[in-house]
Amino acid sequence: MTSAPAIELHVYTDFDSTVVLTDTGDSILAHQMGHKELDRIDRLPETEPGRVSLRKAEDMKWDHLRLSVKEAADILVSPEDNVLLQQQGGVSAGATTASTAAATEGFNRIPFDDRQQHEGSSVEDEEEDKVVEALNDKYRVRLDPGFRQFHRFCQENRIPITIVSIGIQPLIEEMLNRYLGANHGIIVRANGLTTRPDGTWRILWRDSR
């Protein structure tokens, strides 16, 4: 009697609201451009049909970003969830983000909707760092509580994981490095990213290639 052939497993999963609990794009866009402007652009395909397509509206939103992928991940991933920091011995919450505050011209780690109230405050001040960290907390993207255990199970049993997402591949990869460590082994299939001379983001849509 011959044995049945072994079944080769491969996990395919989305990223936003699956591996993580909320939407990465919505969080970083709302942080940098504000909820009001984000909602306005989201409605343009309905309020101005024929002039603004869904793809054009998406491009318009990402045009508002002027920061590096690492700066975006600084906003989205809490220091407490960043295993790379833990491997380095940990740093204070203020030191985690203050070092990137002036790294990219136009980047502001204070959420857009809170900037008027905090305009003129010194981001170098330790107390201000704590305030900014508290403001950013509502924009954090949390890893699903069970995913680390699931990921460990897949690694131990040599089951590959591939993320298929409409998100931004470099950002997803940077966030996975922080959640799971640089050797997580997860394959990411998502949209590419390049930056223009002025630092704004240009999404390389996979379905437009």
C-alpha positions in Angstrom: 0.0 0.0 0.0 1.5 3.3 -1.1 1.4 6.3 1.1 -0.3 9.4 0.0 2.0 12.1 -1.3 2.9 14.8 1.1 0.9 18.0 0.8 3.0 21.1 0.4 1.5 24.1 2.2 2.0 27.7 1.3 0.2 30.5 3.2 -1.1 33.5 1.1 -2.5 36.4 3.1 -3.3 40.1 2.9 -1.5 42.6 5.2 -3.9 45.4 6.2 -6.6 44.3 8.6 -5.2 40.8 8.5 -1.5 40.6 9.6 -2.0 44.0 11.2 -5.3 45.2 12.7 -5.8 48.4 10.8 -5.1 50.0 7.4 -1.4 51.1 7.0 -2.1 53.5 4.1 -5.0 55.2 5.8 -3.0 55.7 9.0 0.1 57.3 7.5 -2.0 59.4 5.0 -4.3 60.7 7.8 -1.2 61.5 9.9 0.5 63.5 7.2 -2.4 65.2 5.5 -5.3 65.2 8.0 -8.6 63.3 8.0 -10.5 66.1 6.3 -8.3 66.3 3.2 -8.1 62.5 3.1 -11.9 62.2 3.1 -12.2 64.9 0.5 -9.9 63.2 -2.0 -11.5 59.8 -1.3 -14.9 61.2 -2.4 -13.6 62.9 -5.6 -14.5 59.9 -7.9 -18.1 60.3 -6.7 -18.2 64.1 -6.5 -16.3 64.7 -9.7 -16.9 61.6 -11.9 -15.3 61.7 -15.3 -12.5 64.0 -14.1 -11.1 62.1 -11.1 -10.8 58.3 -11.4 -10.2 56.0 -8.4 -6.5 55.6 -9.5 -6.0 59.4 -9.9 -7.5 59.9 -6.4 -5.1 57.3 -5.0 -2.2 59.1 -6.6 -3.4 62.5 -5.3 -3.4 61.1 -1.8 0.1 59.7 -1.9 1.4 62.9 -3.4 1.0 64.5 0.0 3.7 62.3 1.6 7.2 63.7 1.9 9.1 61.4 4.2 11.2 58.3 4.0 9.9 54.7 4.4 11.8 54.5 7.7 10.2 57.7 8.9 6.7 56.4 8.0 7.5 53.2 9.9 8.6 55.3 12.9 5.1 56.7 13.0 3.2 53.5 12.4 5.1 51.0 14.5 5.2 51.6 18.3 8.7 51.4 19.9 7.3 48.7 22.2 6.4 46.6 19.1 9.8 47.1 17.4 11.9 44.0 18.0 14.9 45.6 16.2 15.0 48.2 19.0 14.7 45.4 21.6 17.6 43.6 20.0 19.7 46.7 20.2 18.9 47.0 23.9 16.0 49.5 23.5 15.8 53.2 23.4 13.5 55.8 24.9 10.3 56.7 23.0 11.6 60.2 22.5 14.9 59.1 21.1 13.1 56.8 18.7 11.5 59.5 16.7 13.3 62.7 17.5 16.3 61.6 15.5 14.2 61.4 12.3 12.3 64.6 12.8 14.5 66.7 10.5 15.8 63.9 8.3 13.5 64.7 5.3 12.6 68.2 4.4 8.9 68.7 4.8 8.5 65.7 7.2 6.6 66.5 10.4 6.1 63.8 13.0 3.3 65.7 14.7 -0.1 64.6 13.2 -1.5 67.1 10.8 -4.7 67.5 12.7 -2.7 68.5 15.8 -0.1 70.8 14.3 -1.9 74.1 14.8 -2.2 73.5 18.5 1.5 72.4 18.8 3.0 74.9 16.3 6.2 76.4 17.7 6.8 73.7 20.2 10.4 72.4 20.3 10.5 68.7 19.2 13.9 68.5 20.9 12.3 69.0 24.3 11.8 65.8 26.2 8.3 66.6 27.4 7.3 67.6 23.9 8.6 64.2 22.7 6.3 62.5 25.1 3.3 64.6 23.9 4.1 63.8 20.3 4.3 60.1 21.1 0.9 60.3 22.7 -0.5 62.1 19.7 0.9 59.5 17.4 -0.5 56.6 19.4 -3.8 56.7 17.6 -2.0 56.3 14.2 -0.1 53.2 15.3 -0.7 50.0 13.3 -0.7 47.0 15.6 0.3 43.5 14.7 -2.4 40.9 15.1 -1.9 39.4 18.6 -1.7 35.8 17.2 0.5 36.4 14.2 3.9 36.0 15.9 2.9 32.6 17.1 1.5 31.7 13.7 4.7 32.9 12.0 6.8 30.9 14.4 4.7 27.8 13.6 5.2 28.3 9.9 8.9 28.8 10.3 9.3 25.6 12.4 7.3 23.6 9.9 8.9 25.2 6.8 5.6 26.6 5.5 6.3 29.7 3.4 4.2 32.8 3.9 3.5 35.3 1.0 1.7 38.6 1.6 -0.3 39.8 -1.4 -1.4 43.4 -0.8 -2.5 46.6 -2.5 -0.2 48.4 0.0 3.3 49.6 -0.5 5.9 46.9 -0.6 8.9 48.7 0.9 6.8 50.0 3.8 5.3 46.6 4.5 8.8 45.0 4.5 10.1 47.7 6.9 7.2 47.1 9.2 7.6 43.3 9.1 11.3 43.8 10.0 10.3 45.8 13.1 7.5 43.4 14.1 9.3 40.1 13.5 13.0 40.8 13.0 15.0 41.1 9.8 15.1 37.3 9.2 11.3 36.8 9.1 11.4 35.2 5.7 8.0 36.5 4.5 7.7 37.2 0.8 5.8 40.4 0.0 4.0 41.1 -3.3 2.7 44.6 -3.3 3.0 48.0 -5.1 6.4 49.5 -5.5 7.5 53.0 -4.5 9.8 55.7 -5.8 10.3 59.3 -4.7 10.3 62.4 -6.8 13.0 65.0 -6.6 10.8 67.0 -4.2 10.6 64.0 -1.9 6.9 63.1 -2.6 5.9 59.5 -3.0 5.0 58.0 -6.4 3.4 54.6 -6.2 4.4 52.0 -8.9 1.1 50.2 -9.3 1.7 46.5 -10.1 -1.4 46.3 -12.3 -0.1 49.2 -14.4 3.2 47.6 -15.4 
